Amino acid sequence: MDRLIEKLIELDQQLFLFLNGIHSPIWDTIFHTISGKLIWVPLYLFLAYKLWQLYGTKVFIYVALLLGLMITMSDFIASGIFKPYFERLRPCYEPTLEGLVHNPFGCGGRFGFVSSHSSNSFAVAGFLWLAFRKLNTKFGYLFVWASVVAYSRVYLGVHYPADILVGGIIGLLSALFVYGLLRVIIHKLVLKK
């Protein structure tokens, strides 16, 4: 079993070095911007408006509260449980990769397994897609957004591919859990009428 884990870590590092090795100054700026939080505020405001427009104030409030709960849960699992438990160094701190990692904007915290960016963005995409997929809306495109945000973390040298993969899985599981809560709440609202 230890040999298998070592082999997976080795493959993860090789894939990281390949993906991280494809860079240019223009893409540095683009992926640094994509990886930021403030750049997405217009998207969040647009999504909030669309949700309010589709469902009105009461459902919007429930969805907004559940989204907040889901992001808090997803982020806590990634940063509060996984990172301190596994203590896997980010690629930019890994001594065996010194001089090989393209890390143009700094490294962040020491541990990177799993990616909170990936977890949170896939949680949002998964939840909105689950909740509104039957309305013929375009929420499925949020998976492209989540994938680009996740990839930006590898590009910037702060996460391995496995960090973003497992982060994405945690985000999707968080979305499923909170979507289940939403269904219970909506069912109760319908029964009250």
N, C-alpha and C positions, 0 to 999 in steps of 0.2 A: 504494500500500500504506500509506504514512504517513497518508493521508487517511482510509482505512478504520479504522486503529487509533485515530486521533483521534476519529472518529465513535463507535466502540465505547466509548471512555473517556467521552465526553460522555453517551452513553446510560446507562452504568453509574453515572455521577454523578447523573443525573436520577432513575434508579430508586432509588438510595441515598437521595436527599433526600426522595423520596416515602415510602419505607418508614421511614426514620429520623424523619420528621416526624410520624408517628402515635405519640404517647406520652402517658403520664400518670404521676404519682408512684407509683401502685400497680404499673403495668407496669414502671416503672424498677426497683423492688425485685425483682419476680418475675424479670425477665430478667437482672438482676445475679446473683441466686441461681442461676439456670439456667446461667449462664456460668461459675460457680465450679467448682472441682474437688472440694472436699470433699462437696458436696451429693450427688454421685453414688456415694460410697463404698458406701452400702447397696445400690444397684443392682449394683455390681461384685461385692459379696459374695454377693448373691442369685444372680447369673449363675455365679459360681465354684461355689457350692453345687450349682446345677442341673447344671453340667457334671460335677462330681464324682459326683453322684447318678446321672446317665445312664451314665457311662463308667468309673467307678472311678478309683483313684489314678493308675495308670500313664498312661492316656490323658490324664487331667486335667493331669498334670505337663507332658506334651508340648504340650498346647494352651496352657497358661499360659505356657510358655517362648516358644512361637510368637507368642502375643498380645503379649508383651513385646518381642520382636524386631520385630513389625509396627508397634507404636506408636513404637518408637525410630526405625525406618526412615521411617515416615510423617512424624513430627515433624522429623527431620533434613532430609528433602527439602523440606518447607515452610519451616522456619526457617533451616536451614543452607545451603540452595542457592538456593531461589527468592527469599526476602526480600533477601539481600545482592546477588543478581545483578540483579534488576529494580529494586530501590530505589524502589518506588512508595510514596509517602507515604500513611499512613493518612488517612482523611477528616478526622479531628480535627486533623491537622497540615497539611492542604492549605490554603495561603494563599487560594486563590480561593473556598474554602468557609467562610472565617472568619465566625463569627456565625450560620451556617446549620445547623451540626451540633449535634444533641442528644447530648451526651456527659456524662452525669451522674456518672460514676465514674472519670474519668481516661482517659488515652489509651494507655498502654503504650509499647512500642518505636516508633521512628519509621516503620518500614516494615511494610506490611500484606499485600503480595501474596506468598504466599497465606495463608489462615487455617489455623493449626495446630489450632485447636479443631475446625474443619470436617473437616480431614484426618484427625485422630485419631478423631473420633466416627464418621465414615463408614467408616473402616478397621475399627473394632470391629464396627459393625453389619454390614458386608459380609462379614467373615470368619465371624462367628457364624452368619449366615444361610446362607452357602455350606456351612459345615461341618455344619450340623444341620437343613437345610431338609427333609430326607426323613423326619424323625422326628415330623412334625406338631407341632412346637413353635411357640412364639410369637415366635421370634427376629426375624421380619420386622417386628415392632413397633419394633424398635430403629432402623429407618429414620426413623420419626416422631420418636423421641428425637434422632437425629443432626440432623434438619432443624430442630428447635426450638433445639438448641444452636447450630447454624450461624446461624439467623436472629437469635438473641440478640446476635450480634456486630455485625450491621448495626443492630439496634435501639439498641445502646449506643454507636454512632458510631465503632467502631474498625475496621470492615471494609466494603468495598464488596461488592455482590452478586457481582461477578466473583471476588473473593477467596475467598468461601465456595464458589462453584461449582467453581472450579479446585481448591481445597482438597479438596472432596468427591471429585472425580475422582481426585486423587492418593491419597486414602484408599482408594477402591475398587480402584484398581490395586495398591496395597500389599496389600490383602486378597486379591486374586486371586493374587498372587505367593506370599504366605505360605500360602494354601490349597493351592497346588500343592505346597509343601514338606510340608504336613501329609499330603497324599495319598501322597507318596513314603514318608514315615515310617510311616504306617499299613500301606502295602503291604509294607514290609520287616518290620514286626512280625508281620503275618499269615503271610508266607513262613517266618518263623523257627519257627512253631508246628508 
